[in-house]
Amino acid sequence: MAAPHPESVLPPRCEICGIGTVRIGKLPRIGLRPLVYVYKCDACNQITSVEPDRLEETSRRRPASTRRPRHPSR
């Protein structure tokens, strides 16, 4: 199965208030600097920037509380 395109991944939640953010732009890849998406929280005006590779990594990981327990070997 193919990985989701970075633009179709849900935006990150605000680190301060926990409300979803809105993408307000993207900074193109220039030289060695990677592509960066810029998000803003409408509730507290917090600005967040995320590199798409890191965004995909965090969306694939599940918090420990939602992971399924491992079954012991039989």
Secondary structure as UniProt FT lines:
FT   HELIX           6..8
FT   TURN            15..17
FT   STRAND          22..27
FT   TURN            31..32
FT   STRAND          36..40
FT   TURN            42..44
FT   STRAND          47..50
FT   HELIX           52..60
FT   HELIX           64..66
//
